[in-house]
Amino acid sequence: MRLDDIETPLEPTNLRFLRRLVTVLTIIMIVGVVTVVSLLVIRLNAAPAPLALPEQVTLPDGATVSAFTVGSDWFAVVTENDEILIFDQVTGTLRQTIVLD
């Protein structure tokens, strides 16, 4: 008896379907992981959105905003000159200026 004469057993239909299903699901999972990782890299490398100050705020000449925070009835603007400007939230008038050393 030669090896060519031996028939290889046929694979059951449901086993063939299961193998194809696992292969397709593996490919879909790999594509999904690559998509999530690429979206994370794109979002984390994007420039941050510019600070949106209220319209009633008028900063001193030459002051550039580096941070902004809101309190209960006030908001504060931190400038690149190491100053904290505290404004009234209703009127927008300057309440206090704190110079950082």
Secondary structure by P-SEA (a helix, b strand, c coil): ccccccccccccaaaaaaaaaaaaaaaaaaaaaaaaaaaaaaaaaccccccccccccccccccccccccccccbbbbbccccbbbbbcccccccccccccc
